[in-house]
């Protein structure tokens, strides 16, 4: 049974940090790009970051560049999103998702095969 489970969300003050984790079970990560997406009330879903299966290639939305870092531990079947210098506009439900991709150095997160259920991040004083 394929399962992606996000954790690490919560309430944080502006300027603070959180680390989201995405624990994956039911398949191995060897040939999957993993992406983090977010959805805020009244806004379209936004792709925040994507990482190749090798971990060598990453990309970020302009809105989070320099503040967020994506990483993965394939041995642990877990992907992380370190979020620093958080702003109120980062408030959203954050989802991890997986896309099958045989090109291990290519970060492809446009046709996701599997999704998690989300973790709420609230940035507020």
Beta strands, then each sheet from edge to edge (+ up, - down):
strand 1: 3-7
strand 2: 10-12
strand 3: 18-25
strand 4: 32-39
strand 5: 46-51
strand 6: 58-60
strand 7: 68-73
strand 8: 78-83
strand 9: 92-100
strand 10: 114-115
strand 11: 119-123
sheet 1: 1+ 3- 8+ 7-
sheet 2: 2+ 11+ 9- 4+ 5- 6+
sheet 3: 2+ 11+ 9- 10+
end
